[in-house]
Structures are given as structure tokens and as C-alpha cells.
């Protein structure tokens, strides 16, 4: 199986927040932002997998700052880990007010995509080779995030989540009298 560097999946997507994208308070609608994030994440995953991908999960997306009408939204996406048939993609969203240029991170999330072939069967994906310290940290911690997703989806018992046990056991010992 081939392998790719994380940077090969890097995607930057820009969108202008127009009136049709906003709610009555002139803030970007959350659903519109999730749609844009899904597109950017899928492009990143497809660049890594060299295949069509489908969205398998979206981790917690919290809205830190409202994005106003007229703002420029920049979405950055990059694969953080490749598993057997799926990849995890980290997305970071910035909002830049125009005019003025103040730029803030408004959202961050991890999306999971599964690669499929022309018959909609899952297919193996290339291994990911992290290079930078940040890429290596995200690569390593992806196993914990994956286990948490599988536990929350009911696909993995907490007792079988070895990486989560490593995190939770020290916490349990601290709370015992």
C-alpha cells in the first residue's frame, strides 16, 4: 500500500458570507458553515485517498465566535491520520471581517471520511506520513479520538477502548479516597 505526506492533503477554501448564508441576526448559519467544512474536508480526504470519500462522522463543532455578513471565511483542512479504509481530517475555520481585517478562529473540528470504490465498497487508503511536530502529535492523538467516536457511536465498548483506558485510569485513581 502506498503512503503520502500529510501536507499533500492540505486544502484552503475561502467563502464570502452573503445575505443568503445568514440568519435574521446577520450571522452565518451553522448549517451553511458545516456544509462548507464538509466540502473542504472531503477534498482533503480525496487528495489523500485518491478516491471518492463519504462523510462517516463529524466530531463536536463548537461555535466560538459569530461570523458576520460580509466576512470572509477561510477553512483549512488536512488529513491527520489514515486508518484502514478511513481518514481523519482536522478543519480550522477563520472568520475575517471586511473591512477591517480582524481575523479570529471561529471553529475547529475533526471529520472522518471513508474511501469508496465505483461500486460503493470501502477501499484501503494510503498510509499517512506525518513530518512536523504538530502533524506527529495529531497523528498520535487520532487513535484516542477514533476510539471516542466509536464508543459514542456504539461500535466499540468502553472496556475495549485501550487508548481511552490509558487516559481514564489515572483520572479514576486520583478521585478514589
Steps between C-alpha positions, in 0.01 A plus 500: 500500500634842413552787740466877491619795704240691700584823318386344171140513627511865606203705378411866546150608399358854516137605501335842524203515740210632294145589613367157394754336737380683812229483762278796606786629720727522192723222633614208288263205544668204668367256242654699216838498676477124563424455128809700402711309753376168360603605150848614608548185708388272218739667255785448746403135556464437125844648437645253749294197394494573128143374513145614563430534873185518709459670835494248783499730804535855619646564843375770730486834320476793735439852377749726677420826321208604282589554135339815367350586162777612266774306678746283314506145633822305454486126558823306531488121483765230519504125559636419846488120488413221259352181636400197294225644279450838665685824566465763769512862380556801726317815398569849629274789408598866510265794459643825370282809523507722197587783508732511795661164463469366854545124468393248767468125521128436509491120487709185511392142444606155389310325222539135402466389139487149353643426156274312260545348156270525197273231650470685834720243675750625753860495388837515668661842529868599482697526823561850631852623568504791746807724483467800733466483878137615473422238236659230717298608806174501303591161348563345843194649670273395210475149647338638816260715301411199282427283802282774649303526173452122488391485865250785452364330185452174692750318278761445773453410866671733745673195647659432159622857449863450601615856425210650694577272794850646512350846540217411739684264738730769646195723547313226686795442730514871586132510600509193725539570874 
